[in-house]
Amino acid sequence: MQENPETKNITFQDFKQEILSDYKIAVTSRECSLLGRREVLTGKAKFGIFGDGKEVPQLAMAKAFRDGDFRSGYYRDQTFMMALDLYSIENFFAGLYAHTDLEADPMSGGRQMGGHFATHSFDENDDWKNLLQQKNSSSDISPTAGQMPRLVGLAQASKIYRHVKGIDASKFSDNGNEVAWGTIGNASTSEGIFFEAINAAGVMQIPMVMCVWDDDYGISVPAKYQTTKESISEILKGFQRTETEAGFEILTVKGWDYPTLVEVFEKASEIARTEHVPVLIHVQELTQPQGHSTSGSHERYKSKERLAWERAHDCNAKMRQWMIENGISTDEELEAIEKDIKRLVREGKKRAWANFINPIKNEKKELTAILNKIANSSPNKAFVNKLKNDLISIDEPSRKDTFSTARKTLRYISNEQTAEANELRNWIKNITAEIQPKYSSLLYSESKYSPLHVKEVKPTYSEDSETVDARIILRENFDTIFSTYPEALVFGEDSGNIGDVNQGLEGLQEKYGEYRISDTGIREATILGQGIGLAMRGLRPIAEIQYLDYLMYALQIISDDLATLSYRTLGKQKAPLIIRTRGHRLEGIWHAGSQMGGIINLTRGMYTLVPRNMTKAAGFYNTLLEGDQPALIIECLNGYRLKEQMPDNLSEIRTPIGVVETVKEGTNITVVTYGSTLRVVEQAAKELQTVDINIEIIDCQSLIPFDLNHDVVKSVEKTNRLLVVDEDVPGGASAYLLQEIVEKQGAYQYLDSAPQTLAAQEHRPAYGTDGDYFSKPNVEDIFEKIYAIMHESNPTKYPKLL
C-alpha cells in the first residue's frame, strides 16, 4: 500500500516544497477556471462549470487518496484530478472545447462537458488494467447526487474482496484496503438519493468517505431553503457512530484551513480504510468566485456583504496568507509563482486550441479545394461558390460548418456525375465514416467480450429429464453460476434469507454466505448503484429489483449512469451489471405494469431481454456472464410455478442475444410478441386454426438488441401480413418493434395488409382477473384482431364477426 505522506520523515525544506507544490496546483486550477470562463464567453467553448473556490480541500483529499482507491464525484473536482497528476492544463481546455481525441481529452473524448472526470480501467485490448497500480475516478454524470448510488457499490466492493475468498483480486483489491471517495455540493445533499445512499452505507458499514463541498448556495438558492438547520452534518448527527452502535464518523472542517484539512482527510482515510466505517466530511465556508456556471453572474443573488466575505475567505487567498504567516514563502515569491502560472495556463490553452482546431481547418481546406473544382465545371457555379466563400470566411470553423456546407452542395449537383461531383460524394462518405463514430460509437460493447459473440447452446432433454416448477430451473442454474464464478453475487429486497419472493434463489444464501447472496433495504436506486460500483471493480453482480414496476425508482440511475457508461468513456470504463426483475401478467396497478416503451427508450446502452420462460432466462444469465455488457432480464412473473422440463445440460445452455425464435410456423400472418403474452398468442393460435387461419409466431426474446439477423422480415415475406402484440401501452414497445420491422428491415415492401399492433389499454392494469382481462390483450382480442385482418383480405371466407 502507498506510504502515508503524514508519517514520512521529511525535512522542513521538503515540507515547504510540498506545500508550495500544492499551492501551485491550486493557483493553476484557479487560472484554468478564470480563463475557461473567458473561453465560453468568447464562444470558443459552449458551457463552463468550474472548480474555483474548492481548490484547497481537494488538495487535502488528494493527499489521502491511494492507489486502488476510487472517486465518485462532483463536476467541480478539477483541482483534485490535477493534484493526482491525472488532469493537465491542456486536458482542461480540450474538454472545454469538446475535443474528440481521447489523448487530448482522456476524460470523455469530448462527449461530456468539462468538469466530468474519469480514468481508464481498460487497456487498448479491452482487458482490465491493474486498478491497484493507479488512482481511479469513476466517470461523472451531471444529474445532482446521481454519483451517490454508484459510490455505495464502489465502497462495497472493498468489503466483498476482504470477506469473500476465492476471487482473483490481483487487479482489483488489496484485501479490501481501498476507499471509495464521494464528493458533492451542499445543495445536492437535498436529493433523495443522497439520503438513500448515506443510509445504505451506514447499514452496510463500507469504506466510503463522503465529502460535502459547502459554499452555502445551490445556484442562486441559499442553504436556508436547501437544508434543515442549514447544515448537512447537523441533521445527520443521528448517523454518528457510538461505542455500541455502528454508524458514520462525522467530521467538520473549514474549507480554507489547509493544515487542518490535511489532518482531517488523513484521519477519514485511516478510519474508512482500516475499520470499514463510512465517514462524512462536511467542508464548510467554501466559496464560488465565478458563480455557479457561465450561464449567469452570482452578483445577481448575493449581497455585497456576502461577496466581501467570499473574497476574504477565498481558500486560495487564505492558504497564501497562512504560508506567509508561517514563513513557508514570501509575498514576492508567491507573486512570481502566480505570474509564471498565468503564463503556463495561457500557453497550455493556446496549445489545446491549436490541437483542437487544426484538424478541422484541414478538413475545411480539403473541402474548399473540392468545391473549387466543382464550381469550375458545374452549371450551378454561382450557388457552389456562394457556399464555398461562406465557408472560407469562417476563420475558426466547427465540423458542423464543413459538413453542412458539403451536404448543401449536393443539392446543386444532384444531376451531375462528373469526376469533381463524385469526389465530393466520396469525401462526404469517407469523412462521415471517420468522424461520425467519434460522436456515436461504443453505446454498446464492441469488444471481443461482447455477449453477441457467445454462441447459442440449446437445451437438451432425455427420457430421464424431470418436469419441475420453472423456478427450480432458475435456482439450479444460479447454484451453478455461484459455484463457477466466485466473483458473482446477487442482492436485492428479499433475495437473501428467503431466496427471493419466488424462490429462485432458495437455499443459496445458506450455501454461499450473506456477502454473496444478500438482502437489502427497500432502496431500488441504491441497489442499482451497488451493482454499477461493484461491476466497475471487477465483480459480477446481479442486482435484483423485486418487480418490474419498482424499476421506476431506479430508472434515472440506469438511464443516466449505467446505460451511458461505455459511451461516455469511449469504452474505457464498463459495468457489466445484470439487473434481474420480474413482470407482466400480475393483477393491479402497481404490480402489473409493462413499461417497456419507456424502459427501452430511456436505457439505450443497456440490453433489454424478455425471456418467455425460465429456461430461456437461465440461458441469458449464462450468456451475459461471458460478456461485458450491462443488461436487464425480465422474468415472467406468472411463470415460476408453471411446469418446464429440466434441461440435461442446464449449466451449458446459452440463449443468444439479438436473435428471435420462430415458436410456431404459419402461412397467413406473422405475429411478433414476447414474454408472458406469447402464451396468450399461442392459445389464440390454436383457436384460429378452427377457422382456417394459420399464424406464424415469433418470440422477440430480446428487445434491445432486436433481431440482428432480420429473421422477422423473412417471415413477413412469406406471410405478407404483420401483427405486433404486447402488454405495454399503445405506442410503447409495439411501436418500437413496428419501426424495427417495417422501416429498418424493410418489411413494408412485402405487406399486403397494413401492419398493426395490439397492445394493452392506456391505463395501468385494473385489479383482479376481470381487471386483467379488460386491461391487457386476451385470447379473444388476439383472435378478433387477426380475424379482422384476414376478413379485409378475404371477406367471403372470413365474414365479419361483429
C-alpha positions, 0 to 999 in steps of 0.5 A, a space after each residue: 500500500 502507498 506510504 502515508 505522506 503524514 508519517 514520512 520523515 521529511 525535512 522542513 525544506 521538503 515540507 515547504 516544497 510540498 506545500 508550495 507544490 500544492 499551492 501551485 496546483 491550486 493557483 493553476 486550477 484557479 487560472 484554468 477556471 478564470 480563463 475557461 470562463 473567458 473561453 465560453 464567453 468568447 464562444 470558443 467553448 459552449 458551457 463552463 462549470 468550474 472548480 474555483 473556490 474548492 481548490 484547497 480541500 481537494 488538495 487535502 483529499 488528494 493527499 489521502 487518496 491511494 492507489 486502488 482507491 476510487 472517486 465518485 464525484 462532483 463536476 467541480 473536482 478539477 483541482 483534485 484530478 490535477 493534484 493526482 497528476 491525472 488532469 493537465 492544463 491542456 486536458 482542461 481546455 480540450 474538454 472545454 472545447 469538446 475535443 474528440 481525441 481521447 489523448 487530448 481529452 482522456 476524460 470523455 473524448 469530448 462527449 461530456 462537458 468539462 468538469 466530468 472526470 474519469 480514468 481508464 480501467 481498460 487497456 487498448 485490448 479491452 482487458 482490465 488494467 491493474 486498478 491497484 497500480 493507479 488512482 481511479 475516478 469513476 466517470 461523472 454524470 451531471 444529474 445532482 447526487 446521481 454519483 451517490 448510488 454508484 459510490 455505495 457499490 464502489 465502497 462495497 466492493 472493498 468489503 466483498 474482496 476482504 470477506 469473500 475468498 476465492 476471487 482473483 483480486 490481483 487487479 482489483 483489491 488489496 484485501 479490501 484496503 481501498 476507499 471509495 471517495 464521494 464528493 458533492 455540493 451542499 445543495 445536492 445533499 437535498 436529493 433523495 438519493 443522497 439520503 438513500 445512499 448515506 443510509 445504505 452505507 451506514 447499514 452496510 458499514 463500507 469504506 466510503 468517505 463522503 465529502 460535502 463541498 459547502 459554499 452555502 448556495 445551490 445556484 442562486 438558492 441559499 442553504 436556508 431553503 436547501 437544508 434543515 438547520 442549514 447544515 448537512 452534518 447537523 441533521 445527520 448527527 443521528 448517523 454518528 457512530 457510538 461505542 455500541 452502535 455502528 454508524 458514520 464518523 462525522 467530521 467538520 472542517 473549514 474549507 480554507 484551513 489547509 493544515 487542518 484539512 490535511 489532518 482531517 482527510 488523513 484521519 477519514 482515510 485511516 478510519 474508512 480504510 482500516 475499520 470499514 466505517 463510512 465517514 462524512 466530511 462536511 467542508 464548510 465556508 467554501 466559496 464560488 468566485 465565478 458563480 455557479 456556471 457561465 450561464 449567469 453572474 452570482 452578483 445577481 443573488 448575493 449581497 455585497 456583504 456576502 461577496 466581501 466575505 467570499 473574497 476574504 475567505 477565498 481558500 486560495 487567498 487564505 492558504 497564501 496568507 497562512 504560508 506567509 504567516 508561517 514563513 513557508 514563502 514570501 509575498 514576492 515569491 508567491 507573486 512570481 509563482 502566480 505570474 509564471 502560472 498565468 503564463 503556463 495556463 495561457 500557453 497550455 490553452 493556446 496549445 489545446 486550441 491549436 490541437 483542437 482546431 487544426 484538424 478541422 481547418 484541414 478538413 475545411 481546406 480539403 473541402 474548399 479545394 473540392 468545391 473549387 473544382 466543382 464550381 469550375 465545371 458545374 452549371 450551378 457555379 454561382 450557388 457552389 461558390 456562394 457556399 464555398 466563400 461562406 465557408 472560407 470566411 469562417 476563420 475558426 470553423 466547427 465540423 458542423 460548418 464543413 459538413 453542412 456546407 458539403 451536404 448543401 452542395 449536393 443539392 446543386 449537383 444532384 444531376 451531375 456525375 462528373 469526376 469533381 461531383 463524385 469526389 465530393 460524394 466520396 469525401 462526404 462518405 469517407 469523412 462521415 465514416 471517420 468522424 461520425 463514430 467519434 460522436 456515436 460509437 461504443 453505446 454498446 460493447 464492441 469488444 471481443 467480450 461482447 455477449 453477441 459473440 457467445 454462441 447459442 447452446 440449446 437445451 437438451 432433454 432425455 427420457 430421464 429429464 424431470 418436469 419441475 416448477 420453472 423456478 427450480 430451473 432458475 435456482 439450479 442454474 444460479 447454484 451453478 453460476 455461484 459455484 463457477 464464478 466466485 466473483 458473482 453475487 446477487 442482492 436485492 429486497 428479499 433475495 437473501 434469507 428467503 431466496 427471493 419472493 419466488 424462490 429462485 434463489 432458495 437455499 443459496 444464501 445458506 450455501 454461499 454466505 450473506 456477502 454473496 447472496 444478500 438482502 437489502 433495504 427497500 432502496 431500488 436506486 441504491 441497489 442499482 448503484 451497488 451493482 454499477 460500483 461493484 461491476 466497475 471493480 471487477 465483480 459480477 453482480 446481479 442486482 435484483 429489483 423485486 418487480 418490474 414496476 419498482 424499476 421506476 425508482 431506479 430508472 434515472 440511475 440506469 438511464 443516466 449512469 449505467 446505460 451511458 457508461 461505455 459511451 461516455 468513456 469511449 469504452 474505457 470504463 464498463 459495468 457489466 451489471 445484470 439487473 434481474 426483475 420480474 413482470 407482466 401478467 400480475 393483477 393491479 396497478 402497481 404490480 402489473 405494469 409493462 413499461 417497456 416503451 419507456 424502459 427501452 427508450 430511456 436505457 439505450 446502452 443497456 440490453 433489454 431481454 424478455 425471456 418467455 420462460 425460465 429456461 430461456 432466462 437461465 440461458 441469458 444469465 449464462 450468456 451475459 456472464 461471458 460478456 461485458 455488457 450491462 443488461 436487464 432480464 425480465 422474468 415472467 412473473 406468472 411463470 415460476 410455478 408453471 411446469 418446464 422440463 429440466 434441461 440435461 445440460 442446464 449449466 451449458 445452455 446459452 440463449 443468444 442475444 439479438 436473435 428471435 425464435 420462430 415458436 410456431 410456423 404459419 402461412 397467413 400472418 406473422 405475429 411478433 410478441 414476447 414474454 408472458 403474452 406469447 402464451 396468450 398468442 399461442 392459445 389464440 393460435 390454436 383457436 384460429 386454426 378452427 377457422 382456417 387461419 394459420 399464424 406464424 409466431 415469433 418470440 422477440 426474446 430480446 428487445 434491445 438488441 432486436 433481431 440482428 439477423 432480420 429473421 422477422 422480415 423473412 417471415 413477413 415475406 412469406 406471410 405478407 401480413 404483420 401483427 405486433 402484440 404486447 402488454 405495454 401501452 399503445 405506442 410503447 414497445 409495439 411501436 418500437 418493434 413496428 419501426 424495427 420491422 417495417 422501416 429498418 428491415 424493410 418489411 413494408 415492401 412485402 405487406 399486403 395488409 397494413 401492419 398493426 399492433 395490439 397492445 394493452 389499454 392506456 391505463 395501468 392494469 385494473 385489479 383482479 382477473 376481470 381487471 386483467 382481462 379488460 386491461 391487457 390483450 386476451 385470447 379473444 382480442 388476439 383472435 378478433 384482431 387477426 380475424 379482422 385482418 384476414 376478413 379485409 383480405 378475404 371477406 367471403 371466407 372470413 365474414 365479419 364477426 361483429 
